[in-house]
């Protein structure tokens, strides 16, 4: 799906948090992926996608979600806060149920 979106020249974004989660998952020794390979993958993400950095506006939006009781999943809430801060309205994810509390704010596209 991502390759098809790239062929259509759809701007694709990745957040710093998603990059960190990618590394945290794959850096584990049992995964057996060389660290140099992981670093190369992240550098390629930074070239391939637009990167949404986090800042005070993202934190403000995240805190609004928490105060409104939208979700107790802080990492997922932060991803949506980053999206809204950058004007990103759609997420492609392997975990669409994680973003269901935000369905009124974003379009959730299952990756599979």
trRosetta pair geometry for C-beta under 8 A, 3 or more apart (Angstrom, degrees):
i j d omega theta_ij theta_ji phi_ij phi_ji
1 4 5.7 -56 -153 34 34 112
1 5 6.5 33 152 -18 67 104
1 92 6.4 -173 116 -156 131 139
1 109 7.7 -179 168 142 149 121
1 111 6.1 -157 40 -153 140 60
2 5 5.6 -52 -150 36 35 112
2 6 6.4 38 150 -20 66 103
2 12 6.9 67 -154 -121 93 156
2 92 6.8 162 -80 109 85 157
2 111 7.9 -4 -39 -139 96 100
3 6 5.6 -52 -149 35 33 113
3 7 6.4 36 151 -21 65 103
4 7 5.6 -51 -149 34 33 113
4 8 6.6 27 152 -13 64 107
5 8 5.7 -61 -151 42 33 108
5 10 4.3 -66 -176 49 88 129
5 12 6.1 101 119 -70 127 116
5 92 7.6 -121 -28 -42 156 156
6 9 7.4 35 180 -79 37 30
6 10 7.1 -83 -74 46 26 80
6 12 6.7 -41 -80 -12 80 136
6 48 7.9 -40 -110 -174 134 100
11 50 6.0 10 180 -3 103 131
12 48 7.5 -23 78 137 123 84
12 49 4.9 -77 106 -121 92 93
12 50 7.0 158 87 20 44 82
13 49 5.9 118 -140 176 17 107
13 50 4.8 -41 -103 74 73 93
13 51 7.3 146 -159 -97 73 16
13 52 5.3 43 180 -28 122 109
13 83 7.8 142 89 -112 143 74
13 86 6.7 144 -141 115 162 152
13 88 5.5 -89 35 -99 152 146
14 18 5.2 -117 -170 74 84 131
14 19 6.3 90 144 -52 117 90
14 45 5.6 -49 52 175 165 114
14 49 4.3 74 -1 108 103 152
14 50 7.5 155 23 75 64 45
14 51 5.9 -29 72 -108 81 64
14 52 7.2 -165 91 18 30 85
15 18 4.8 101 56 3 79 98
15 19 7.2 -137 99 -2 46 85
15 51 7.4 111 -125 -165 23 63
15 52 4.5 -40 -102 69 74 104
15 53 8.0 159 -153 -80 69 14
15 54 7.2 63 -173 -54 107 91
15 79 6.0 -169 26 -128 152 73
15 82 4.7 63 -113 124 139 162
15 83 7.8 -80 -56 -55 127 68
16 19 5.5 -52 -153 35 37 116
16 20 6.4 39 149 -20 68 103
16 51 6.7 67 -61 -180 74 105
16 52 7.1 -119 -8 87 75 59
16 53 5.7 47 -26 -122 126 52
16 54 5.8 -102 46 -7 124 96
17 20 5.6 -53 -150 36 34 111
17 21 6.3 33 153 -18 67 105
17 54 6.8 73 -38 -49 99 130
17 75 6.7 171 174 -157 130 82
17 78 5.7 140 -80 114 168 122
17 79 6.1 -130 81 -80 136 77
17 82 6.9 -162 14 -25 122 153
18 21 5.6 -51 -145 38 34 112
18 22 6.3 42 151 -25 64 103
18 79 6.8 76 -58 -114 97 114
19 22 5.6 -52 -151 32 31 116
19 23 6.6 26 153 -13 64 105
19 42 5.7 84 -159 -137 110 105
19 45 6.3 172 -104 97 104 152
19 51 7.7 5 -34 -134 136 111
20 23 5.8 -57 -150 40 32 109
20 24 6.0 33 154 -22 68 108
21 24 5.6 -51 -140 37 32 113
21 25 6.3 31 159 -19 64 107
21 75 7.1 100 -80 -171 131 136
22 25 6.2 -63 -154 35 24 108
22 26 6.3 -10 163 7 62 117
22 41 7.7 -133 147 117 132 124
22 42 7.2 158 91 -89 129 92
22 45 7.9 136 52 -50 168 162
23 26 6.4 -76 -138 51 26 91
23 27 5.3 31 171 -35 71 116
23 38 6.1 103 -122 170 79 126
23 42 6.7 8 -67 -70 110 133
24 27 6.4 -41 -122 23 19 112
25 28 7.2 -57 170 -1 30 109
25 31 7.6 100 139 -75 63 150
26 31 5.1 -169 -154 149 55 167
26 33 5.3 -15 173 42 103 146
26 38 5.7 169 108 -110 120 121
27 31 7.3 74 52 39 10 136
27 33 7.8 -81 -97 69 30 105
27 35 6.9 45 -134 -108 86 86
27 38 6.2 85 -85 -148 75 176
28 31 5.0 98 70 -8 83 104
29 32 7.3 44 170 -67 47 48
33 37 5.5 -116 175 79 89 125
33 38 5.7 97 124 -55 119 99
34 37 4.4 92 68 1 89 106
34 38 7.2 -159 97 -6 48 83
35 38 5.5 -52 -150 35 39 113
35 39 6.3 39 153 -19 69 103
36 39 5.7 -52 -148 36 32 112
36 40 6.4 35 151 -21 64 105
37 40 5.6 -53 -149 35 32 113
37 41 6.5 36 151 -23 64 103
38 41 5.6 -51 -150 31 33 114
38 42 6.6 31 153 -17 65 102
39 42 5.9 -54 -151 35 33 109
39 43 6.5 33 152 -17 65 105
40 43 5.7 -55 -150 37 32 112
40 44 6.4 32 152 -19 65 105
41 44 5.7 -57 -151 36 31 110
41 45 6.6 38 149 -24 65 100
42 45 5.4 -46 -151 28 37 115
42 46 6.7 37 151 -20 64 101
43 46 5.7 -52 -154 33 35 113
43 47 6.8 29 150 -13 64 105
44 47 5.6 -57 -151 40 38 109
44 48 5.7 30 154 -18 72 114
45 48 5.7 -62 -134 43 28 106
45 49 5.6 -22 -179 26 69 112
45 51 7.7 90 130 -84 91 104
46 49 7.3 -59 -110 57 16 77
46 51 5.7 -7 -127 -49 73 135
52 82 5.0 115 129 168 133 112
52 83 7.5 9 -169 -82 177 41
52 85 7.5 127 -171 77 120 104
52 86 4.8 -86 -121 -41 121 155
52 88 7.1 -76 -69 -15 149 140
54 58 4.5 -95 -147 58 75 157
54 59 7.3 85 173 -44 101 81
54 78 7.5 -7 -112 -179 133 110
54 82 6.1 -66 -93 -97 81 111
55 58 5.7 106 49 11 49 101
55 59 7.4 -99 119 -2 32 95
55 85 7.9 171 51 171 88 154
56 59 5.6 -56 -148 38 36 112
56 60 6.2 40 154 -24 68 103
57 60 5.5 -48 -147 33 34 115
57 61 6.5 32 154 -16 64 104
57 85 4.8 129 117 -135 111 122
58 61 5.9 -57 -152 38 32 109
58 62 6.2 35 150 -22 66 107
58 78 6.9 52 165 -161 110 78
58 81 5.0 103 -165 128 70 107
58 82 5.0 15 -127 -87 123 66
58 85 5.0 -73 -80 -22 70 159
59 62 5.5 -52 -145 36 32 115
59 63 6.3 32 156 -18 65 105
59 81 7.7 88 -70 151 13 147
60 63 5.9 -57 -150 37 28 109
60 64 6.6 33 150 -23 62 104
61 64 5.5 -50 -152 31 35 116
61 65 6.7 38 151 -19 65 100
61 81 3.7 154 100 -148 111 94
61 82 8.0 -175 71 -44 137 30
61 84 5.6 175 -156 75 153 122
61 85 5.8 -136 -5 -57 148 98
62 65 5.8 -53 -157 32 34 112
62 66 6.5 31 149 -17 66 105
62 74 7.5 51 -170 -158 118 77
62 77 5.7 103 -140 129 80 103
62 78 5.2 11 -105 -99 128 68
62 81 4.1 -47 -63 -56 72 168
63 66 5.4 -51 -146 37 37 113
63 67 6.1 37 155 -19 68 105
64 67 5.8 -54 -144 38 29 110
64 68 6.2 20 157 -11 64 111
64 81 7.9 142 45 -113 96 109
65 68 5.9 -65 -146 44 27 105
65 70 4.4 -73 -162 41 82 128
65 71 6.4 -18 165 36 117 87
65 77 4.6 177 110 -161 151 118
65 80 7.1 106 -85 83 153 119
65 81 6.3 -110 -9 -68 131 106
66 69 7.6 33 177 -72 32 33
66 70 7.7 -68 -63 33 22 86
66 74 7.6 18 -84 -107 114 84
66 77 6.9 95 -59 154 77 162
70 77 6.8 128 86 -117 109 113
70 101 5.1 129 167 152 79 122
70 102 6.8 61 167 -77 128 76
71 76 6.2 -78 139 85 153 111
71 77 4.9 -174 73 -70 116 107
71 101 4.3 163 -67 64 106 160
71 102 7.2 -44 -25 -41 134 92
73 76 4.1 17 119 31 120 115
73 77 6.0 149 88 -21 66 89
73 98 6.3 -138 140 -163 169 90
73 101 7.9 160 31 20 110 136
74 77 5.5 -58 -142 41 29 113
74 78 6.1 33 157 -24 65 106
75 78 5.7 -53 -150 32 28 113
75 79 6.8 33 151 -22 62 100
76 79 5.6 -47 -153 29 36 113
76 80 6.7 30 151 -12 65 103
76 95 7.9 -107 -102 109 123 128
76 98 4.7 -147 -106 159 147 105
76 99 6.1 -149 -173 -82 117 66
76 102 8.0 -158 147 -7 101 129
77 80 5.8 -57 -152 40 34 107
77 81 6.2 38 149 -22 67 106
77 102 7.9 160 -114 -58 58 127
78 81 5.3 -49 -142 36 35 116
78 82 6.3 39 155 -21 64 102
79 82 5.8 -54 -153 34 30 112
79 83 6.5 35 148 -22 63 104
79 91 7.3 75 141 -118 119 144
79 99 7.8 -75 86 -97 123 110
80 83 5.3 -47 -147 33 37 117
80 84 6.4 32 157 -16 67 103
80 91 7.7 -68 -92 -42 74 145
80 99 6.7 146 -68 -138 117 97
80 102 4.7 -125 -123 -119 155 166
80 105 6.7 78 -174 94 121 134
80 106 6.1 -132 -133 -13 99 141
81 84 6.1 -55 -147 38 29 106
81 85 6.3 33 154 -22 63 108
82 85 5.7 -56 -148 35 30 114
82 86 6.4 10 160 -2 65 112
82 88 7.8 1 118 36 72 127
83 86 6.3 -77 -154 48 25 97
83 88 4.0 -97 -155 74 78 105
83 89 7.3 142 164 -72 112 19
83 91 6.5 -67 -91 -65 152 106
83 106 6.1 27 119 -98 151 139
84 87 7.5 40 -169 -75 32 27
84 88 7.4 -86 -55 51 24 70
84 105 6.6 -35 -81 169 122 125
84 106 7.6 -107 -65 -64 86 106
88 91 7.6 79 136 -69 112 74
88 106 7.8 18 114 -125 74 117
89 106 5.8 -179 -172 -132 47 69
89 107 6.0 44 140 12 85 97
90 106 6.5 156 -98 -177 25 89
90 107 4.4 -24 -107 69 82 105
90 108 7.9 -175 -154 -73 63 18
90 109 5.9 30 -179 -11 106 117
91 99 6.0 -156 70 -124 145 171
91 106 5.7 37 -4 152 102 137
91 107 7.4 171 23 85 62 55
91 108 5.8 -15 64 -116 96 59
91 109 6.7 -175 89 29 44 79
92 109 4.6 -33 -100 81 68 110
92 110 7.9 12 -155 114 62 8
92 111 5.4 91 165 -84 87 81
93 96 5.7 147 80 -71 106 56
93 98 7.1 -111 151 52 148 110
93 99 6.3 120 34 -6 160 134
93 108 6.7 -47 33 -159 116 87
93 109 7.3 122 18 71 67 59
93 110 6.9 -57 73 -119 65 40
93 111 5.9 -117 104 -26 15 102
94 110 7.6 61 -125 -161 26 69
94 111 4.8 -39 -72 35 61 131
94 112 6.7 69 -127 -27 70 98
95 98 4.1 23 138 3 114 122
95 99 7.2 113 108 -10 81 90
96 99 6.1 -71 -159 43 43 100
96 100 7.0 73 145 -57 70 83
96 108 4.8 113 -146 156 94 124
96 109 7.7 -139 -97 85 114 15
96 110 4.7 -54 -39 -83 134 85
97 100 5.4 -16 -156 -22 44 120
99 102 5.3 -60 -177 47 75 109
99 103 7.2 115 127 -63 78 68
99 106 6.8 -63 171 75 124 125
99 108 4.9 164 92 -105 124 126
100 103 5.5 -10 -158 -36 47 114
100 108 7.1 -42 -80 -20 49 168
102 105 4.8 -60 -176 47 82 111
102 106 5.3 17 133 25 109 105
102 108 7.8 119 81 -59 89 113
103 106 7.2 -81 -120 63 25 64
103 108 6.1 -58 -106 -4 81 120
